[in-house]
Amino acid sequence: MGITHVLRGSEWLSSTPKHILLYKALGWTPPAFGHLPLIVNPDGTKLSKRQGDVNIEHYQTKGFFPQAVINYITSIGGGFHRDTLGLTLDEMVDSFDVGLIRTNPGRLDPTWLTEANRQILREQAWSRDIDQRSQLTRRIRDTVTAQFGHRFEGDGLTQQTLSDDYILSIVRWSLQDDRTSVTSDFVKPELDFLWVPPSRSALALLPSVDKNAEKILRGFLDWIQAIDPATTFDTDQLIRGLRAFIKGHNLDAKKFFQLARLALTGSKQGAPLAETISIIGRENVLVRLRAALDNVKGHNPV
């Protein structure tokens, strides 16, 4: 077959003399054998086929980039003069040196893989290459649609939410505080609000936050509507505006933030309110506040 070199796991080392004798008995020239250190778990235990994270499907489902997985695998056993994080496959092929392979077992480091994937995510989000950015937004759009497609209404707002510009703004925002590392992170429960409005069951909790929920939300809606549509929803400006709104209406700040966040995201906790308003945009805020008002309308304070 013309095989000149065989690189395999170190567990085959003890069988190598027998294999060489078999080659010679058959009149063949044995290849050069090299034995590589095993890949083990972070705690040093042996990998098992039963472990989900040793299958490539695990990484596909989580939303890791193929390049990040390649960087991850090649970083484990050595063979390079530098860290492989950020190197392309061609660059790794050119720089590989079999003499640099480590002799000790290579331990998996999930943190390294996560950082490698986040770096690729960051590079694509700020890439000057339009095609690269489009590939990224398409990848995330497919993930979002698969998760929330049954809740989309097919209206103009849905189209805006699934647009390249909106998705790209979400990716860049999420990377500021390392909220995301893989594609599946964009549809985790705490980020649902980025794509879909609160459920009816969540909105039903509004009166329990403040008995004057309808009055407060109506005033909040009026305040948002009064903001010039041409004005960018700058977070710092919104913070100042929200403080003035709370003071002008003599509201309990803690209760107001819980009420407003619940109306906009379906949760009392989460990202700062000004940041939330800024990232989902004016139209989303207006639609969600109107839906919240519809749910609390007619509720009589006790």
N, C-alpha and C positions, 0 to 999 in steps of 0.2 A: 504493500500500500504506500510505500515511500515515506512512512512516518519516521522522523528523525529524533523528535523529542516528545517525552510524555511527562506532563506536570500533573500531579495528583496529590490527594490528601496524605498527610503523614501517617495515617493508620495503615497505609499500604507498604510502609517501609520494610517491615519484617518479612513481607512476601516477595520482595524484589529479587533476592537471590534465586528463588525458584523460577520466577518469570524469565530471568536471564538464561538459566539452564534450559528452559523450554525453547527459547529462541535458538540457542546453540544446537540443541538436539534436532531441531527442524532445519538446520543449516541456514538460519537467517541471521543477519546482523542486528543485534539488539539496539534499540534506540537509547538515547541518553535519558535517564530517569531523574526527575527532580521532585522532591516531596515538599509540599506546602503546609504551613501551619494551619490548623483547623480554625474555623470561625465558631466562636462560642457566644453564649448569652452575656449580657452586661455583668452578671454575677459569676461568670466563669463556667457555668454549667453547659453541658452539651446541647446543641440545637436538636429539636424534635420536629418531625413532619406534622405532628398534631398541633403545633403552634401556628396560629393564624398568620402571624407576622413573618413567617418564612416563605409564604406563598406570594407570588407576584400579584395575584388578584387582590390581596390585602392592600397593597400600595396603589393599585389602580382605583379601587373603591374609595380609598381615603382622598384621592385626588393629588397624589404626588406626581411631579413631572418626571418623565423617563430619564432626563438628564441628571436630575437630582439623585435618583436611585443608582444610576451608573457611577456617579461621583462617590456615593455612599459605599458601594460595594468595593470600588477600587481603593478607597481610603483605608480599608480594614487591614489588608495584609502587607501594605508597603509596596515598594517597587518604584518609588518616585522620589525625586530630590526635594519636592515641595508638596504642600497640601493640595489635593486634587479638587478642592472646593472651587467651583467656577470654571474649571477646565472643560473644554469640549472633548468629545471622544477622539477626534483626530489628534488633538494636542496631547492626550494621554498616551495614545499609541506611539507618537513620536518621542515622548520623554520617558517611556517605560524602560526600566533597567532591572533585569531579573536578579542581578546581584544585590539589589537593594531590598529584596523581599525579606520580611522579618522572620525570625526563627521562632518567636514565641506566638502562641495562639492569638488571633485577632478578635478582640471583643467588639460586639455590636454596640453602637452608640446612637440610640434613637434621637438624642438631642442634636447630634451632628447632622443627621438627615433632615430634621425639621428646619434647622438653620440653613442648610443647603437649598431646601425647597423655597424657603422664604426669600433667599437671595435672588433666586430665579424669578420669583413672583415680583419682587421689587424691580428687577432689571426690565422685565417685560412691561410693567405698569408705567414706567417712565422712559421706555424706549422711544427713540425718534423714528423707528421703523413702524410705519402704519400697519403693515401686515402682521408684525409681531404683536402689536397691541390688539389687533382684531382677533387673532388666534386666542389671546388670553380672554377677551370679553366673550367670545363664542363659547369657550370652555366653561366659563362661569355661568353664562346664560343657560346652557344645557343643564347644568347642575341645578340651578334655581328652578327652571321649568319642570324638571323631573320631580322636584320636591313640592313645589307650590302650584303647578299648572292647574290643578283642579280648583284652585281658589282665584285664579285670574278671570277677569270678566271680559277681556278682549277689547276694552275701551282705550281711549287715548292715553289715559293715565298708565295703564298697563304697558302700552307701547313705550312710554317715556321711561318707565321703570326698567324695561328690558333693553333700553337703548345703550349703545356703546359708551356714550358720554356719561350716563348715569352709573353704569357698572364700573367704568374706569375711576370715577370719583369715589365710589364705594371702596374699591381696592386700595386706592391711595390713602384714603382716610383710615382704613382698617390697619394698614401697615405702620401708621404713625406710632401706635402703642402696641404693636405686635399682637393685635387681636386675631390675626389670621396667619396661617402658615401653609395650609393646603386648601385645595378647592372646596372640600367638604366643610371647612370651617365657615364658609359664607352662608351656610344654611343651618348652622347650629341654632338651638332655641333662642339664645340671647340676641341673635341677629335677625330673627324672623321679621322684625318691624321694618327692616330695610326693603323688604319685598312685598309684604302683604299687610293689610290693616288689622287691627285687633279683632278678635273673635267676639261674637255677641255675648258669650259667657264672661269674657273679660270686661266688656263694657257694662255688664250688669252689676259689676262691683263698684261702679263710680259713686252711687249715693252713699255707700258705706264709708267712703273716704271723707266725704264732706256732705252734710245734709243740704247745703246750698249749691250742689254740683251744677245744676242747670244754670243758675244765675252766674256763677263764676265762669263756666265754659262759654256762655254766651258773650260775656265781656271779653274773654280771651279771644274768641272768634272775631269779634269786632275789632280788637286791637291788631290781629294779624291782617285782617282785610284792609285796615287803614294804612298798612305799610305799602309804599309805592312798589308795584309789581316789577318795575325796572330796577329796583334796589337789590343788590346782592345780599343774600342772607348771611352777612358776616357774623361769626360767632361772638366776637367782642361787642359789636353793636347790639346784638340780641341780648347779651348778658346785661348790658346797661338798660336796655328797653324793658326787660323782664323785671329788673329791680324797681324801675319806675312804676311799672304796672302793678306790682305787688304793693308798693307803698301807696300808690294812688287809690287803690281799692281796699286798702286796710286789711290785707289778707295775711293769714298765717303762712309764712313762706314754705315750711315743711309740708303742710297739707296741700298747698297749691302745686308744688312740684310733683307730689305723688299723684294728684288728680290729673294734671296735665300729661304727665308721663304715661299714666294708665290709659288716657284717652288716645294718645298718639302711638303707643307701642304695645299696649296690652299688659304692661308690667309696671309695678310701682318703683322698681329699681332698674338701673341701667346707666347708659351714658348720660352725661349732663344734659339738661333740657335744651339749652341753647345750641349745643352741639348736635343734638337729635334733630331739632328744627332745621338747622342749617344743612344737614346732610340729606334729609329726605325731601326737602324743598317745599316751597310755598303751596303749590297745588295739592301735594300730598297732605300737608298739614290742614288745609281748608277742608278737604274731603273727609278726613278723619274726625275733625272737630264737629262737622255737621252730623256725621254718623253717631258720634258720641252724644250729641244733643238729642237726636231722635230717640236714643235709648233711655235718656233720663227725663225726657219731656213728660210733664204731668206728675212727676214724683213729688209728693208733698212732704216738706220737711217736718220732722216730728219734734 
